[in-house]
């Protein structure tokens, strides 16, 4: 992200918003196709920016009662940094984004064709607080058990990252958790707490899967950027 935005670590930042029935976690690479008129305008505006300034916020939508057309959104989301942006022959914008910093919405604005918001960037981990090696080992063990039950080779995804924060986000993206669970993990400020939550969810899933005679197909389609 551009240095001007990085200078706002913690204070306010105005972001365009793209509500989706999905959770973008930091480091996750996500392809998007934009076709609604308001988001075509968003893509056009992004395309006019310098590459380092092509970013917006992705927030998970909240399902409303049947018969209502308005959408609700979660107040915690992730900055999407545009990696590629192309206008196709079918009048759609295709882009690839990677998850950056997490943010909390402070105030919504409707003065553009699409939503924008004043947001505060959520703090990173306090590096002075060590992360227990035992916590990492326990989560990796639970994740291995989970993948093994789903018939996934433990070598299939290559070496997992050593960095605890990156590891916590990779598992959040890779496991077949509900969107609400992914949102909860996204909102968890500390990596230590996220690792504990991950172990709890994975152990529950392992317990449930071990009682089944057939399992859902597990085909990870995520990519995590370690840059």
N, C-alpha and C positions, 0 to 999 in steps of 0.2 A: 504494500500500500504506500501511497505517496507520503513523503515526510511530513507534509502539513497535517495529514490525518493522524499520523503516528504521534505528532506533537500533542494530540488531543487525548492521549491515553487517560481515561477516567473522566475528563470533562465532557462537554456536549459535542455532538456531531449531528448534522442533518443528513438523513439518509432517505433515498427512495426505497419503498418497500415492495416486495413481491411475495404475497401470501400464497402458500402452497400446502397441500395435504402431505407434507414431508418435513423431515428434520435434517437440516444441514449441520453436520458437526465440523468443528475445526479440523482442517486437513483433508476432509472428504472432497473428492473430485466428483462433480455432478454435471451431466449434460442437460441442457434445457432447450426447449423449442418455444419461442414466443410468437403468438399469432393474434391475440386480442388487440384491438386498436390501441388501447392505453399502454399496453406493454410493448407494442411496436414502437410507440413514441419513446418509451423508456430506453429501448435498445438503440434507437436513433440518437438519443441524447448521449448515451454512453459511448457510442461510436465516435461522436464528435470530441470526446475528451481524450487527453493523452492516455496511453495504455495504463500507466500507473494509477490513473484516476478513474478507471472503469470499475466501480464497485457499487453495490447496493445491499440491502438487507433482505434476508429470507426469514420469514416467520411462519410457524405452523398454524394452519387454520383450525378452528374449533367447530365441530359439527353442530349445527343448529337443529331445532325441532323441525319435523317434516312440515312442509307448507310455507316455510319462511325462506325468503330469498337472500336476506342479508347474511354476511359472514362475520364471524368473530375471529380474533387472532390472539395468540399468546403474546405476552409482553416481553418475552426473552427470545432473541433470535441470533443469527450469525451473519456476519458480513461476508458477502459473496464477492470474491475478487475475480474479475473476468480474465480468463486465460486465452480464449479465442472467441471471435465474434464474426459471423458470416451471414450475409443476406442471401437467401436462396431464391431459386426461380419461382417457387410457390408463394412468394411474398411473405415468408416467415423468416424470423431471425433465429439462427442456431448459435448457441454459445456453450462454452464449457467454463464452469466456475470452480473455484476451490474455496473451501470454508476458511475464514480468517478469525478475527476476534469475535467474541460473543458480546452482545449488547442487551440493554434493557430499555424499552420504550418509555419515554417520559411524557411526550405529548404528540398526538397525531395531527396531521395537517391535510386538508383536502383542496389545496389551491393549485394542484396540478392534475392532469388527467388520471394519474395514479397516486396512491397514498404516499406521503412522506412523513417522517417523524423526527423529532428531536430525541436523540438516544444518548445514553451514557455507556461507555465501554466498560465491561465488567473486568475486575482486576484479575491479573494472573496469579498463580500460586506464589505464596511467600517462600522463596527459595531457602530461607533460613530454617524452615520447618522440614526436617528430613522425612522422607517417605519410607515406611518400613519395608525392608526387603521381603519380609515374611508375607506382607499384604500382596506384593507382586507375585510371589510364588503361589499363593493360595488362589489368586484370580486366574493365573495361567493354568493351574491344575484344573480348576472348574471349567475353563474354556476348552481345554483339551478333552475333558470328559464329555462336554456338550457336543463338540465336533465329532468325536468318536462315535457317539450314539447316532449321529446323523450320517455316518458313513463317510466322513471327510478325512482324507489322509492328513495326518498332522504335519506332513512336509509339503502339502499342496500349496500353501500360501507363503512358502519361503520363511525366512527368519522374521520373527516379530520384532518390533522396535524395542530398543533398550530403555528409551525415555518413558517414564511412567505415565506422563500426561498423554503423549502420543498413543501409547498402548491403550489407555482407557478410552480414547476416542475411537481407535480402530475397532475395538471390541463392540463399542456402542453401535458403530456403523455396520459391522459384519454380522452380528447375531440377529436372529429373527425376532427381535423384540417388537412390541406394539409401539405405535407412534407416541402414545402417552408416556411409555417407559423411556423412550429415547429423549422425549422432551424433558422428563424429570432428570435424566442424566446430564442433559445439556445445561440445565439450570443449576446443577450442583457445582458450587463454587470451587471447592477444594478437590484436588486429585485424590487425596486420601479418602475422602468421603465417597467419591465416585467409584473408586476401586471396591470399597465396602458394599456399595449398592450393586455393583456388577456381580460380585460374588453371590450376593443374596439372590439376585434374579437368575443367574446361571444355575445355581444349586436347585432352585425351584424348578427350572426347566428340565434339568437332568432328572430330577425325581419324577416329573410327569412323563418325560419321554421313556424312562426305563420301564414304565408300566404299559406302554403301547406296543402293539405287535407290528404296526407299520408307522413310518415316520414321514413327516413332510419333506419334500425335496429341498435340499439345501444347495443353492448355487450362488455363492457370493458374486455380486456384480459391482462391488464397490472398488474404488481405487483411493488410496490414501497418499497424499503428497507429503513427503517428509522434508520439503524445502522450508 
